[in-house]
């Protein structure tokens, strides 16, 4: 089988820079992929779309009483603005932000131990003036780590905007040791729109050209991260699969979509399903590759489809001798918008062992990834493809099991956003 890990690895090297949504880096990432496709003699389509983005203009967190302390802070995107000259308010540590923690929290700047949709909702109901969320580990070396830059999503903002910042865990502990009474939070940000896009190319099926299998991988990365594991790996594997299908013409049409702005909230795949609503009925399956390559890790298939597909993959990995984990579940990636439209999906992922990779940080680098592990995963995806793309009759039912539909709705926060 002509699938080469070295080629995948070399493509990743070309993408070894930060590819944050809507930035020049993301555009350069798209160019690497486009050039690779053109080198195969194909002409990809670039479908551009707008993505909401923000710019933090000014952020400052000060503990003002009893002891002055200026704290390194990053503004939460979309968390609004904290007046022009900042908000000065009483400080409270509200821990898990349960009702009992929040009894006296109204109008205060609160430090939480963690952040999430439910916590944010409770903070909004409690009418806090601002929030502070710790990030990273207490033992992080500030010289070797970046303070995470975070943002609220649409699902948060339905409860209203509360200006917020993230700070280092070490600083959170340091603040609490001073028994703080008052804090001042300054935050100014601009909300705007930026450009992103999907790169699309297909190889027509020789026997069933109207039956389509879609391959997806996002090529953007998060702030500070060169995103080799997440997800230059999947992007480069898709290019290798495209090469494979050019040499081995498929019976059904294979369509490759390199999605932009996944990390900002699946914008690429959402744009694709919205724009191509009419053609979605032809898509039989989505094969998504997001996270591959760690030397110490475990290949895993996450099946967002009927049970039978799980059994098929289980039999198959035993047959071909490819040890892997397997579960039937949703997966937070570009498969979701497709599955939300009733298109079953399989996610091929290689999870790094704890400590073996570092996702969403400056340490998401090539050192812990090898051509061999990339090749193993790509080969398995190709073999799986042969059995499905080239099946006599397409075997996977075009239906998402009810329990997974429920999980998708919850993931997309449909109830809260009232979208269909
Ligand atoms: Zn990813």
Boltz pocket constraint, residues with backbone or C-beta under 6 A from the ligand:
constraints:
  - pocket:
      binder: B
      contacts: [[A, 218], [A, 230], [A, 231], [A, 290], [A, 291], [A, 332], [A, 333]]
      max_distance: 6.0
